Amino acid sequence: MDMQREVTTKFKELYNEALAGVFFAPGRVNLIGEHIDYNGGHVFPCGITQGTYVAIGQRDDRAIHCYSMNFSDKGVMKTSLDQLVYAKEDDWINYVKGIVKYLQEASGQQLDGGFNLVVYGNIPNGAGLSSSASIELAVGLAVDQIYGLAVDRLTLIKLGQRVENEFFGLNTGIMDQFAIGMAQADQAIFLDTNTLEYSMVPAAFKDYVILIMNTNQRRELADSKYNKRRQQCEQALADLQTELDIQTLGDLSSEAFEQHKQLITDEVLRRRAKHAVYENERTLQAKEALTAGDLPAFGKLLDESHRSLRDDYEITGEALDTIVLEAWQQESVLGARMTGAGMGGCAIALVHKDQAEAVIQAIGPAYQEAIGLEAEFYIAEVGDGAKALS
């Protein structure tokens, strides 16, 4: 399906106004480095070719009309430049309202008119592939360009995070928006979330592919354990800071953590901090392994990451654990782990490309029998970040 043509056609059907442009922002997969972006460590995401398409046209009044081809039953939803506050009943267009509000603040410019919007995404909602950050960056880039606000890319990325933090009240880190804003085809992003220094690493998987395994166990970030885990890590860090001069858990090596972990008196908090410290080291090792083309070592790190998220961070849940366990039992799988916030959503597996279909046929029925849900599978192609299409 030509998604660009689809949104363009729908735009012309709905609105008697000129089309100003079509824009795209991808979803993302984090290869490794989970629940690290708010702990000052390193993450290793890449953009994927699935994402969000936005067709936009200017209006000569202050109205904002939005239509999602994914939620066609809702019809054209309406708001205005004078109503840029969160309202639960406005559903998905809160993302539009939030990014427009902060774009105006950051640019120091007020939009001189509203706009018409058609949105179409082929990222499964609630799957943990960051559909929310994708729509923030796609709409943000579209509004920035058609109104000539000239907001730089890093600022746009930070505004997307601000929508999550301030508009929705979610304590998310910056990884999702950064990956979606900066992604390049066939490259993974090695990002220091503390400094935002990053480097591109060729996502060269040779005879292997990244298989995305969607559990179809929906997870809503606001209702998950995400905020609680962040608070637990902050408390563990405060305990360590009674004797250590560190700013984040990402500042610690595993050796230093083992020497000082007794400072964290609560055993649960100690396990949360252990995950953050060791996961950061695994991410450093994963970059080295991928750079060297050592895919078995990379796969082993994926496995270790999942075990840590399951046992120390306790953020996986039955559906993710089941689908990853089934993947581990396949000979042609080098490694597998959950990706995203957890408690549902997606896992990834590093699978030999010639055996990918056989692996899907093995995992799918076993997962459905155990959980009662039908999983979906996608081969992840590593694609470009947010961009104008026309």
MIKOL-80322 format. One record per residue (C-alpha): residue in one letter; y, z, x. Coordinates in steps of 0.2 Angstrom, whole numbers, plus 5000, padded with zeros to 4 digits. Layout:
<sites>
+------+------+------+------+
! code !   c2 !   c3 !   c1 !
+------+------+------+------+
!    A !    Y !    Z !    X !
...
+------+------+------+------+
</sites>
This chain:
<sites>
+------+------+------+------+
! code !   c2 !   c3 !   c1 !
+------+------+------+------+
!    M ! 5000 ! 5000 ! 5000 !
!    D ! 5017 ! 4995 ! 5006 !
!    M ! 5026 ! 5012 ! 5003 !
!    Q ! 5043 ! 5005 ! 5008 !
!    R ! 5042 ! 4991 ! 4995 !
!    E ! 5035 ! 5004 ! 4982 !
!    V ! 5050 ! 5015 ! 4983 !
!    T ! 5062 ! 5001 ! 4984 !
!    T ! 5055 ! 4993 ! 4968 !
!    K ! 5055 ! 5010 ! 4959 !
!    F ! 5073 ! 5013 ! 4964 !
!    K ! 5078 ! 4996 ! 4957 !
!    E ! 5069 ! 5000 ! 4941 !
!    L ! 5077 ! 5017 ! 4938 !
!    Y ! 5095 ! 5015 ! 4944 !
!    N ! 5108 ! 5002 ! 4940 !
!    E ! 5116 ! 5005 ! 4957 !
!    A ! 5115 ! 4997 ! 4975 !
!    L ! 5101 ! 5003 ! 4987 !
!    A ! 5109 ! 5009 ! 5003 !
!    G ! 5093 ! 5011 ! 5013 !
!    V ! 5075 ! 5017 ! 5015 !
!    F ! 5070 ! 5031 ! 5027 !
!    F ! 5054 ! 5039 ! 5033 !
!    A ! 5049 ! 5055 ! 5040 !
!    P ! 5031 ! 5059 ! 5045 !
!    G ! 5020 ! 5074 ! 5042 !
!    R ! 5013 ! 5083 ! 5057 !
!    V ! 4997 ! 5090 ! 5064 !
!    N ! 4998 ! 5104 ! 5077 !
!    L ! 4985 ! 5101 ! 5089 !
!    I ! 4985 ! 5119 ! 5096 !
!    G ! 4997 ! 5133 ! 5097 !
!    E ! 4996 ! 5141 ! 5079 !
!    H ! 5007 ! 5155 ! 5073 !
!    I ! 5016 ! 5154 ! 5090 !
!    D ! 5033 ! 5145 ! 5085 !
!    Y ! 5040 ! 5162 ! 5079 !
!    N ! 5033 ! 5171 ! 5094 !
!    G ! 5042 ! 5162 ! 5108 !
!    G ! 5027 ! 5153 ! 5114 !
!    H ! 5022 ! 5134 ! 5116 !
!    V ! 5016 ! 5123 ! 5103 !
!    F ! 5008 ! 5105 ! 5104 !
!    P ! 5011 ! 5095 ! 5088 !
!    C ! 5012 ! 5077 ! 5085 !
!    G ! 5018 ! 5066 ! 5070 !
!    I ! 5006 ! 5057 ! 5060 !
!    T ! 5008 ! 5040 ! 5051 !
!    Q ! 5007 ! 5048 ! 5033 !
!    G ! 5024 ! 5055 ! 5028 !
!    T ! 5038 ! 5054 ! 5016 !
!    Y ! 5048 ! 5038 ! 5011 !
!    V ! 5065 ! 5040 ! 5003 !
!    A ! 5076 ! 5026 ! 4995 !
!    I ! 5094 ! 5031 ! 4993 !
!    G ! 5110 ! 5024 ! 4985 !
!    Q ! 5127 ! 5031 ! 4984 !
!    R ! 5135 ! 5035 ! 4967 !
!    D ! 5154 ! 5035 ! 4963 !
!    D ! 5153 ! 5053 ! 4954 !
!    R ! 5146 ! 5069 ! 4960 !
!    A ! 5129 ! 5068 ! 4952 !
!    I ! 5113 ! 5069 ! 4962 !
!    H ! 5099 ! 5060 ! 4953 !
!    C ! 5081 ! 5062 ! 4961 !
!    Y ! 5064 ! 5055 ! 4956 !
!    S ! 5048 ! 5058 ! 4964 !
!    M ! 5034 ! 5046 ! 4962 !
!    N ! 5022 ! 5060 ! 4966 !
!    F ! 5028 ! 5070 ! 4951 !
!    S ! 5032 ! 5056 ! 4939 !
!    D ! 5030 ! 5067 ! 4924 !
!    K ! 5046 ! 5076 ! 4928 !
!    G ! 5056 ! 5060 ! 4927 !
!    V ! 5073 ! 5059 ! 4935 !
!    M ! 5079 ! 5076 ! 4939 !
!    K ! 5098 ! 5079 ! 4940 !
!    T ! 5109 ! 5091 ! 4949 !
!    S ! 5126 ! 5089 ! 4958 !
!    L ! 5136 ! 5092 ! 4973 !
!    D ! 5143 ! 5107 ! 4964 !
!    Q ! 5126 ! 5115 ! 4961 !
!    L ! 5119 ! 5117 ! 4978 !
!    V ! 5111 ! 5134 ! 4976 !
!    Y ! 5093 ! 5138 ! 4974 !
!    A ! 5086 ! 5137 ! 4957 !
!    K ! 5067 ! 5139 ! 4953 !
!    E ! 5067 ! 5127 ! 4939 !
!    D ! 5074 ! 5114 ! 4950 !
!    D ! 5057 ! 5113 ! 4959 !
!    W ! 5056 ! 5101 ! 4973 !
!    I ! 5074 ! 5095 ! 4972 !
!    N ! 5078 ! 5112 ! 4980 !
!    Y ! 5074 ! 5104 ! 4997 !
!    V ! 5087 ! 5090 ! 4993 !
!    K ! 5100 ! 5103 ! 4988 !
!    G ! 5097 ! 5114 ! 5003 !
!    I ! 5098 ! 5100 ! 5016 !
!    V ! 5114 ! 5093 ! 5008 !
!    K ! 5122 ! 5110 ! 5007 !
!    Y ! 5119 ! 5113 ! 5026 !
!    L ! 5123 ! 5095 ! 5031 !
!    Q ! 5140 ! 5097 ! 5024 !
!    E ! 5143 ! 5114 ! 5033 !
!    A ! 5137 ! 5107 ! 5050 !
!    S ! 5147 ! 5091 ! 5049 !
!    G ! 5162 ! 5099 ! 5042 !
!    Q ! 5163 ! 5085 ! 5030 !
!    Q ! 5161 ! 5085 ! 5011 !
!    L ! 5152 ! 5071 ! 5003 !
!    D ! 5164 ! 5060 ! 4993 !
!    G ! 5151 ! 5056 ! 4980 !
!    G ! 5133 ! 5060 ! 4975 !
!    F ! 5118 ! 5048 ! 4976 !
!    N ! 5102 ! 5042 ! 4968 !
!    L ! 5085 ! 5045 ! 4976 !
!    V ! 5067 ! 5040 ! 4975 !
!    V ! 5055 ! 5049 ! 4985 !
!    Y ! 5036 ! 5045 ! 4988 !
!    G ! 5025 ! 5055 ! 5000 !
!    N ! 5007 ! 5051 ! 5005 !
!    I ! 5005 ! 5069 ! 5013 !
!    P ! 4994 ! 5080 ! 5002 !
!    N ! 5005 ! 5093 ! 4995 !
!    G ! 5001 ! 5111 ! 5000 !
!    A ! 4989 ! 5104 ! 5013 !
!    G ! 4997 ! 5112 ! 5028 !
!    L ! 5003 ! 5095 ! 5036 !
!    S ! 5021 ! 5100 ! 5033 !
!    S ! 5026 ! 5090 ! 5018 !
!    S ! 5041 ! 5101 ! 5015 !
!    A ! 5049 ! 5098 ! 5033 !
!    S ! 5045 ! 5080 ! 5030 !
!    I ! 5056 ! 5078 ! 5015 !
!    E ! 5070 ! 5089 ! 5023 !
!    L ! 5071 ! 5077 ! 5037 !
!    A ! 5069 ! 5061 ! 5027 !
!    V ! 5082 ! 5066 ! 5015 !
!    G ! 5093 ! 5074 ! 5028 !
!    L ! 5093 ! 5058 ! 5039 !
!    A ! 5096 ! 5047 ! 5024 !
!    V ! 5111 ! 5057 ! 5018 !
!    D ! 5118 ! 5058 ! 5036 !
!    Q ! 5117 ! 5040 ! 5039 !
!    I ! 5123 ! 5033 ! 5023 !
!    Y ! 5138 ! 5045 ! 5023 !
!    G ! 5142 ! 5043 ! 5042 !
!    L ! 5141 ! 5062 ! 5045 !
!    A ! 5135 ! 5059 ! 5063 !
!    V ! 5125 ! 5075 ! 5064 !
!    D ! 5114 ! 5074 ! 5080 !
!    R ! 5095 ! 5075 ! 5079 !
!    L ! 5093 ! 5092 ! 5085 !
!    T ! 5106 ! 5099 ! 5073 !
!    L ! 5097 ! 5090 ! 5059 !
!    I ! 5080 ! 5098 ! 5064 !
!    K ! 5088 ! 5115 ! 5064 !
!    L ! 5096 ! 5112 ! 5047 !
!    G ! 5078 ! 5108 ! 5041 !
!    Q ! 5072 ! 5125 ! 5047 !
!    R ! 5088 ! 5133 ! 5039 !
!    V ! 5083 ! 5126 ! 5022 !
!    E ! 5066 ! 5135 ! 5024 !
!    N ! 5074 ! 5152 ! 5031 !
!    E ! 5089 ! 5154 ! 5021 !
!    F ! 5088 ! 5143 ! 5005 !
!    F ! 5069 ! 5147 ! 5002 !
!    G ! 5068 ! 5164 ! 5011 !
!    L ! 5053 ! 5159 ! 5022 !
!    N ! 5052 ! 5166 ! 5040 !
!    T ! 5046 ! 5149 ! 5047 !
!    G ! 5048 ! 5144 ! 5065 !
!    I ! 5056 ! 5127 ! 5070 !
!    M ! 5040 ! 5118 ! 5075 !
!    D ! 5037 ! 5108 ! 5060 !
!    Q ! 5055 ! 5101 ! 5059 !
!    F ! 5055 ! 5098 ! 5078 !
!    A ! 5039 ! 5088 ! 5078 !
!    I ! 5044 ! 5078 ! 5063 !
!    G ! 5061 ! 5074 ! 5070 !
!    M ! 5056 ! 5070 ! 5088 !
!    A ! 5039 ! 5063 ! 5086 !
!    Q ! 5034 ! 5047 ! 5095 !
!    A ! 5019 ! 5035 ! 5092 !
!    D ! 5004 ! 5039 ! 5103 !
!    Q ! 5013 ! 5055 ! 5110 !
!    A ! 5010 ! 5073 ! 5107 !
!    I ! 5025 ! 5085 ! 5110 !
!    F ! 5023 ! 5100 ! 5121 !
!    L ! 5037 ! 5112 ! 5115 !
!    D ! 5043 ! 5128 ! 5121 !
!    T ! 5049 ! 5136 ! 5105 !
!    N ! 5060 ! 5149 ! 5114 !
!    T ! 5070 ! 5136 ! 5124 !
!    L ! 5067 ! 5120 ! 5114 !
!    E ! 5063 ! 5112 ! 5131 !
!    Y ! 5049 ! 5099 ! 5128 !
!    S ! 5039 ! 5085 ! 5136 !
!    M ! 5029 ! 5071 ! 5129 !
!    V ! 5011 ! 5070 ! 5133 !
!    P ! 5001 ! 5054 ! 5129 !
!    A ! 4989 ! 5058 ! 5115 !
!    A ! 4975 ! 5048 ! 5123 !
!    F ! 4959 ! 5053 ! 5115 !
!    K ! 4949 ! 5038 ! 5122 !
!    D ! 4933 ! 5036 ! 5112 !
!    Y ! 4938 ! 5051 ! 5101 !
!    V ! 4949 ! 5053 ! 5085 !
!    I ! 4958 ! 5067 ! 5077 !
!    L ! 4949 ! 5069 ! 5060 !
!    I ! 4960 ! 5079 ! 5047 !
!    M ! 4949 ! 5089 ! 5035 !
!    N ! 4959 ! 5094 ! 5019 !
!    T ! 4950 ! 5109 ! 5011 !
!    N ! 4960 ! 5105 ! 4995 !
!    Q ! 4961 ! 5124 ! 4994 !
!    R ! 4980 ! 5124 ! 4990 !
!    R ! 4991 ! 5136 ! 5000 !
!    E ! 5009 ! 5140 ! 4996 !
!    L ! 5018 ! 5147 ! 5011 !
!    A ! 5029 ! 5159 ! 5001 !
!    D ! 5013 ! 5167 ! 4994 !
!    S ! 5003 ! 5167 ! 5010 !
!    K ! 5001 ! 5180 ! 5023 !
!    Y ! 5014 ! 5171 ! 5034 !
!    N ! 5029 ! 5183 ! 5032 !
!    K ! 5018 ! 5198 ! 5034 !
!    R ! 5010 ! 5191 ! 5050 !
!    R ! 5028 ! 5188 ! 5057 !
!    Q ! 5033 ! 5206 ! 5053 !
!    Q ! 5017 ! 5213 ! 5062 !
!    C ! 5021 ! 5203 ! 5077 !
!    E ! 5039 ! 5209 ! 5078 !
!    Q ! 5032 ! 5227 ! 5077 !
!    A ! 5019 ! 5224 ! 5090 !
!    L ! 5033 ! 5217 ! 5101 !
!    A ! 5044 ! 5232 ! 5098 !
!    D ! 5030 ! 5243 ! 5104 !
!    L ! 5028 ! 5233 ! 5120 !
!    Q ! 5046 ! 5233 ! 5123 !
!    T ! 5046 ! 5252 ! 5125 !
!    E ! 5041 ! 5249 ! 5143 !
!    L ! 5041 ! 5230 ! 5146 !
!    D ! 5057 ! 5219 ! 5148 !
!    I ! 5051 ! 5205 ! 5137 !
!    Q ! 5060 ! 5195 ! 5123 !
!    T ! 5045 ! 5188 ! 5114 !
!    L ! 5026 ! 5189 ! 5114 !
!    G ! 5026 ! 5172 ! 5122 !
!    D ! 5034 ! 5180 ! 5138 !
!    L ! 5017 ! 5189 ! 5141 !
!    S ! 5002 ! 5183 ! 5151 !
!    S ! 4985 ! 5188 ! 5145 !
!    E ! 4983 ! 5199 ! 5161 !
!    A ! 4999 ! 5208 ! 5157 !
!    F ! 4994 ! 5210 ! 5139 !
!    E ! 4978 ! 5218 ! 5144 !
!    Q ! 4987 ! 5230 ! 5156 !
!    H ! 4999 ! 5236 ! 5142 !
!    K ! 4991 ! 5233 ! 5126 !
!    Q ! 4989 ! 5252 ! 5124 !
!    L ! 5007 ! 5253 ! 5120 !
!    I ! 5003 ! 5245 ! 5103 !
!    T ! 4995 ! 5260 ! 5095 !
!    D ! 4990 ! 5251 ! 5079 !
!    E ! 4973 ! 5242 ! 5081 !
!    V ! 4978 ! 5228 ! 5069 !
!    L ! 4995 ! 5225 ! 5077 !
!    R ! 4986 ! 5224 ! 5094 !
!    R ! 4975 ! 5210 ! 5087 !
!    R ! 4989 ! 5201 ! 5080 !
!    A ! 4998 ! 5202 ! 5097 !
!    K ! 4983 ! 5197 ! 5106 !
!    H ! 4981 ! 5181 ! 5096 !
!    A ! 4999 ! 5176 ! 5100 !
!    V ! 4998 ! 5179 ! 5119 !
!    Y ! 4981 ! 5171 ! 5121 !
!    E ! 4985 ! 5156 ! 5109 !
!    N ! 5000 ! 5153 ! 5120 !
!    E ! 4989 ! 5152 ! 5136 !
!    R ! 4977 ! 5140 ! 5127 !
!    T ! 4991 ! 5129 ! 5123 !
!    L ! 4996 ! 5128 ! 5141 !
!    Q ! 4978 ! 5124 ! 5145 !
!    A ! 4977 ! 5111 ! 5132 !
!    K ! 4991 ! 5102 ! 5139 !
!    E ! 4983 ! 5102 ! 5156 !
!    A ! 4966 ! 5096 ! 5148 !
!    L ! 4974 ! 5082 ! 5138 !
!    T ! 4985 ! 5076 ! 5153 !
!    A ! 4969 ! 5076 ! 5164 !
!    G ! 4959 ! 5067 ! 5150 !
!    D ! 4947 ! 5082 ! 5150 !
!    L ! 4942 ! 5080 ! 5131 !
!    P ! 4927 ! 5093 ! 5132 !
!    A ! 4939 ! 5106 ! 5139 !
!    F ! 4952 ! 5102 ! 5125 !
!    G ! 4939 ! 5103 ! 5112 !
!    K ! 4933 ! 5120 ! 5118 !
!    L ! 4951 ! 5126 ! 5117 !
!    L ! 4952 ! 5120 ! 5099 !
!    D ! 4936 ! 5131 ! 5095 !
!    E ! 4943 ! 5146 ! 5104 !
!    S ! 4960 ! 5144 ! 5094 !
!    H ! 4950 ! 5145 ! 5077 !
!    R ! 4940 ! 5160 ! 5082 !
!    S ! 4956 ! 5169 ! 5087 !
!    L ! 4965 ! 5164 ! 5070 !
!    R ! 4949 ! 5170 ! 5061 !
!    D ! 4946 ! 5186 ! 5070 !
!    D ! 4962 ! 5192 ! 5077 !
!    Y ! 4975 ! 5185 ! 5066 !
!    E ! 4965 ! 5184 ! 5050 !
!    I ! 4974 ! 5169 ! 5043 !
!    T ! 4959 ! 5157 ! 5040 !
!    G ! 4950 ! 5161 ! 5024 !
!    E ! 4933 ! 5156 ! 5017 !
!    A ! 4937 ! 5137 ! 5014 !
!    L ! 4944 ! 5134 ! 5032 !
!    D ! 4930 ! 5144 ! 5040 !
!    T ! 4917 ! 5134 ! 5031 !
!    I ! 4924 ! 5117 ! 5035 !
!    V ! 4926 ! 5121 ! 5053 !
!    L ! 4909 ! 5129 ! 5054 !
!    E ! 4902 ! 5113 ! 5047 !
!    A ! 4911 ! 5103 ! 5060 !
!    W ! 4905 ! 5113 ! 5074 !
!    Q ! 4887 ! 5109 ! 5069 !
!    Q ! 4890 ! 5091 ! 5072 !
!    E ! 4885 ! 5084 ! 5089 !
!    S ! 4899 ! 5071 ! 5090 !
!    V ! 4912 ! 5084 ! 5087 !
!    L ! 4920 ! 5091 ! 5103 !
!    G ! 4930 ! 5104 ! 5094 !
!    A ! 4938 ! 5110 ! 5078 !
!    R ! 4951 ! 5122 ! 5071 !
!    M ! 4962 ! 5126 ! 5056 !
!    T ! 4980 ! 5119 ! 5058 !
!    G ! 4995 ! 5125 ! 5049 !
!    A ! 4999 ! 5141 ! 5041 !
!    G ! 4981 ! 5145 ! 5035 !
!    M ! 4973 ! 5152 ! 5020 !
!    G ! 4969 ! 5135 ! 5014 !
!    G ! 4976 ! 5118 ! 5019 !
!    C ! 4969 ! 5108 ! 5033 !
!    A ! 4958 ! 5109 ! 5048 !
!    I ! 4956 ! 5096 ! 5062 !
!    A ! 4941 ! 5090 ! 5072 !
!    L ! 4940 ! 5080 ! 5088 !
!    V ! 4926 ! 5067 ! 5083 !
!    H ! 4919 ! 5052 ! 5092 !
!    K ! 4926 ! 5037 ! 5083 !
!    D ! 4909 ! 5029 ! 5081 !
!    Q ! 4902 ! 5044 ! 5072 !
!    A ! 4918 ! 5048 ! 5062 !
!    E ! 4910 ! 5042 ! 5045 !
!    A ! 4894 ! 5050 ! 5048 !
!    V ! 4903 ! 5067 ! 5052 !
!    I ! 4912 ! 5065 ! 5036 !
!    Q ! 4896 ! 5062 ! 5026 !
!    A ! 4888 ! 5077 ! 5034 !
!    I ! 4903 ! 5089 ! 5031 !
!    G ! 4909 ! 5084 ! 5014 !
!    P ! 4893 ! 5088 ! 5004 !
!    A ! 4890 ! 5104 ! 5013 !
!    Y ! 4907 ! 5110 ! 5011 !
!    Q ! 4907 ! 5106 ! 4992 !
!    E ! 4891 ! 5115 ! 4990 !
!    A ! 4897 ! 5131 ! 4998 !
!    I ! 4915 ! 5131 ! 4991 !
!    G ! 4915 ! 5121 ! 4975 !
!    L ! 4929 ! 5110 ! 4981 !
!    E ! 4929 ! 5092 ! 4986 !
!    A ! 4937 ! 5090 ! 5004 !
!    E ! 4947 ! 5075 ! 5009 !
!    F ! 4946 ! 5067 ! 5026 !
!    Y ! 4959 ! 5056 ! 5036 !
!    I ! 4959 ! 5049 ! 5053 !
!    A ! 4976 ! 5054 ! 5061 !
!    E ! 4986 ! 5041 ! 5069 !
!    V ! 4999 ! 5048 ! 5080 !
!    G ! 5016 ! 5040 ! 5073 !
!    D ! 5035 ! 5040 ! 5075 !
!    G ! 5047 ! 5053 ! 5069 !
!    A ! 5060 ! 5052 ! 5056 !
!    K ! 5069 ! 5035 ! 5056 !
!    A ! 5078 ! 5022 ! 5046 !
!    L ! 5067 ! 5008 ! 5039 !
!    S ! 5080 ! 4997 ! 5032 !
+------+------+------+------+
</sites>
